[in-house]
Structures are given as structure tokens and as C-alpha cells.
Amino acid sequence: MGLKSVLCAKIEMKANKDVFHDVFTNKPHHMSTMCPLHVQGFELLDGVIGTVGPKICWMYTFEGKKKISKQIIDTIDHEKKVVIFKEFEGDVVDTYDNYKATLHIETKGKINLVSWTIEYERPNENVSESLLV
């Protein structure tokens, strides 16, 4: 068993929380238009977007290098504005085990916060955590 780790970040957002949630659940192919410096493409590998269970692939750039992330959309909760992605193939799982990313949009007063929680396991102490940040 690896070394379990959790990273969490909360960022205030200016966009409408319903629109933001909709992009990740129903229109993920729009991310490459919204964030072209970071996300260059999206592909539906299997299943139906907007439901639990489809296999998807993100093409992105990290530290100047082209990367891919193949994921299963594990959970969608429209009421709580939560989407959970589990990576099954790609650059991240080449290094880390049991990688899961949770996107949650929460409201504190009049402020909407995007909360990203990343859970993963390092196979041993020699594997750096800095590859994720």
C-alpha cells in the first residue's frame, strides 16, 4: 500500500456556479476553448457525457509538456455541485496510484468557491508530491 495524500484548493470564482458545473458535467469539450493554455483537447472514449460512468480523455500541458489523462466520471451531484473524476490511464497514474479529483462548488455568503480535492497514493517516499502542484 502506498503513502496516501490529499491536496485541496479553494478558489473564489466570478463565473456563475451553475454554468461552471454544467461545463464539467455536460460540456467538458468547452474547456479547451476556455483555458487553451492549459487544456488543448477533450475526447469522449466511451459512454454518454452528462451521466455517471463515461470514459473521457483530457489533453493538457503541464510545465510545458503535453500530457494526457484518461478518466471515468465516477460521481455527479447536480444539487451539491459535485463531480468526481477517477484517472485510470495517463501521465498522472504513471507516477501515482488511486488518483481521484473532486470538483465541488460551494457558496459562502455571496461568494462562490471552486474546491478541488485531489486524493492519490505515492508508491514510496522517493516519489515527489511536487509533480501535482
C-alpha positions as CSV (number, residue, x, y, z in Angstrom):
1,M,0.0,0.0,0.0
2,G,1.3,3.5,-0.9
3,L,1.5,6.7,1.0
4,K,-1.9,8.4,0.9
5,S,-2.0,12.1,0.3
6,V,-4.7,14.8,-0.2
7,L,-4.3,18.2,-1.8
8,C,-7.1,20.7,-1.5
9,A,-7.5,24.2,-3.0
10,K,-10.4,26.6,-2.8
11,I,-10.6,29.5,-5.3
12,E,-13.2,32.3,-5.5
13,M,-14.9,32.3,-8.8
14,K,-16.5,35.1,-10.8
15,A,-18.5,32.8,-13.1
16,N,-22.0,31.6,-12.4
17,K,-21.7,28.4,-10.4
18,D,-24.4,26.6,-12.4
19,V,-22.6,27.4,-15.7
20,F,-19.3,26.3,-14.3
21,H,-20.7,23.0,-13.0
22,D,-22.5,22.5,-16.4
23,V,-19.2,22.8,-18.3
24,F,-17.6,19.9,-16.3
25,T,-20.7,17.7,-16.4
26,N,-22.3,18.4,-19.8
27,K,-19.8,20.4,-21.9
28,P,-16.2,19.4,-21.0
29,H,-15.2,19.8,-24.6
30,H,-15.5,23.6,-24.0
31,M,-12.6,23.6,-21.6
32,S,-10.1,23.8,-24.4
33,T,-11.8,27.0,-25.6
34,M,-12.0,28.4,-22.0
35,C,-8.4,27.5,-21.0
36,P,-6.4,26.9,-24.2
37,L,-3.0,27.4,-22.5
38,H,-3.7,24.5,-20.1
39,V,-6.3,22.3,-21.9
40,Q,-5.8,21.5,-25.5
41,G,-8.4,18.9,-26.1
42,F,-11.1,16.5,-24.8
43,E,-12.3,13.2,-26.2
44,L,-15.2,11.0,-25.2
45,L,-13.8,7.5,-25.2
46,D,-17.0,5.6,-24.1
47,G,-20.4,6.3,-22.7
48,V,-22.6,9.4,-22.5
49,I,-21.5,12.8,-21.3
50,G,-23.7,14.2,-18.5
51,T,-24.0,10.8,-16.9
52,V,-22.0,8.8,-14.4
53,G,-19.6,6.3,-16.0
54,P,-18.3,7.7,-19.3
55,K,-14.6,7.3,-20.0
56,I,-13.0,10.6,-21.1
57,C,-9.6,11.8,-22.1
58,W,-8.1,15.3,-21.4
59,M,-5.1,16.5,-23.4
60,Y,-3.3,19.2,-21.4
61,T,0.0,21.0,-20.9
62,F,1.9,20.9,-17.6
63,E,5.2,22.6,-17.1
64,G,5.5,23.0,-20.9
65,K,5.0,19.3,-21.6
66,K,2.0,17.7,-23.4
67,K,0.1,15.2,-21.2
68,I,-3.0,13.1,-21.2
69,S,-5.4,12.0,-18.5
70,K,-7.9,9.2,-19.1
71,Q,-10.7,9.3,-16.5
72,I,-14.0,7.8,-15.5
73,I,-16.7,10.3,-14.3
74,D,-17.4,8.5,-11.1
75,T,-20.0,10.8,-9.4
76,I,-22.2,13.7,-10.5
77,D,-24.4,15.5,-7.9
78,H,-26.2,18.4,-9.6
79,E,-27.8,19.6,-6.3
80,K,-24.5,19.8,-4.4
81,K,-22.5,20.8,-7.5
82,V,-20.0,17.9,-7.2
83,V,-18.2,16.0,-9.9
84,I,-15.7,13.2,-9.1
85,F,-13.1,12.0,-11.7
86,K,-11.0,8.8,-11.3
87,E,-8.0,8.5,-13.5
88,F,-7.4,5.1,-15.0
89,E,-4.7,5.8,-17.5
90,G,-2.3,8.7,-18.3
91,D,0.6,10.7,-17.1
92,V,-0.5,11.1,-13.5
93,V,-1.2,7.4,-12.9
94,D,2.1,6.5,-14.4
95,T,3.5,8.0,-11.2
96,Y,0.7,7.9,-8.6
97,D,-1.8,5.3,-7.6
98,N,-5.6,5.6,-6.9
99,Y,-5.8,9.2,-8.3
100,K,-9.2,10.9,-7.7
101,A,-10.1,14.5,-8.3
102,T,-13.2,16.0,-6.8
103,L,-14.7,19.3,-8.0
104,H,-17.1,20.9,-5.7
105,I,-18.7,24.4,-5.9
106,E,-19.8,25.8,-2.6
107,T,-21.3,29.1,-1.6
108,K,-20.2,31.0,1.5
109,G,-22.4,34.0,1.8
110,K,-22.4,35.7,-1.6
111,I,-19.1,34.1,-2.6
112,N,-18.9,31.0,-4.8
113,L,-15.8,28.9,-4.2
114,V,-14.5,26.2,-6.5
115,S,-13.0,23.5,-4.4
116,W,-10.6,20.9,-5.9
117,T,-9.6,18.0,-3.8
118,I,-7.1,15.5,-5.2
119,E,-6.5,12.2,-3.5
120,Y,-3.7,9.9,-4.5
121,E,-1.1,7.4,-3.3
122,R,2.6,7.7,-3.8
123,P,4.1,4.2,-4.2
124,N,7.0,5.1,-1.9
125,E,8.8,8.0,-0.2
126,N,11.1,8.5,-3.3
127,V,8.2,9.7,-5.4
128,S,7.8,13.5,-5.1
129,E,4.5,15.2,-4.3
130,S,5.6,18.3,-6.3
131,L,4.6,16.8,-9.6
132,L,1.0,17.7,-8.8
133,V,1.4,21.3,-8.0
